Amino acid sequence: GAVVSQHPSWVICKSGTSVKIECRSLDFQATTMFWYRQFPKQSLMLMATSNEGSKATYEQGVEKDKFLINHASLTLSTLTVTSAHPEDSSFYICSAEGTGGTYNEQFFGPGTRLTVL
Amino acid sequence: QKEVEQDPGPLSVPEGAIVSLNCTYSNSAFQYFMWYRQYSRKGPELLMYTYSSGNKEDGRFTAQVDKSSKYISLFIRDSQPSDSATYLCAMSARGTSGSRLTFGEGTQLTVNP
């Protein structure tokens, strides 16, 4: 099956710093990638939809200036958490959309655990 | 009211039991219905997807969709300890490019040897 990687898998940073998370589709090209946030024992909440070569579409309530998304190529999307604060600590998961038939499956990365001190 | 409701559990069953997981939804535009399995601190992996109403079987897993009741189910037969994970239902209005998934809260399942 299709493989999506994320880097880093775990990051600890100080409050006020910025953190970049990479999402890569390893064996397929993905025009569309998605970024989710998951708090402990809660479901995945979609943050934004990222399309290669264009601006990301953010969900209501997600600060686009705080969560910068860049989808510069068909295999790489990045999420930068700017001026991170402890409340931004969460599990961030990306997915890359495959193509096929009537249903475009989303393949999920392993997630990045962000801890802001 | 959440668009997708799922009992978070936890659910604990003995090995070999039949497990029933369910979700209800309110958005009648949903056409694609998915079940994902997520192990602790990992990304979700797709188990099954169903388009519109009906049943779909894959090995020990059976997915059912009843659009008239806005109710979907996942059955796991002969459950194994390796099935212990969180199961998430997800739905979308379309299957084509850029389709947004709406997830349920997830049900935490433990299968005891």
Interface residues (C-beta under 8 A of the other chain):
Chain A: V4 Q6 T31 T32 F34 K41 Q42 S43 L44 M45 L46 T49 N51 F91 I93 S95 E97 T99 T102 Y103 N104 E105 Q106 F107 F108 G109 P110 G111 R113
Chain B: Q6 P8 Y32 Y36 R41 K42 G43 P44 E45 L46 Y49 Y51 L88 G95 T96 S97 G98 S99 R100 L101 T102 F103 G104 E105 G106 Q108
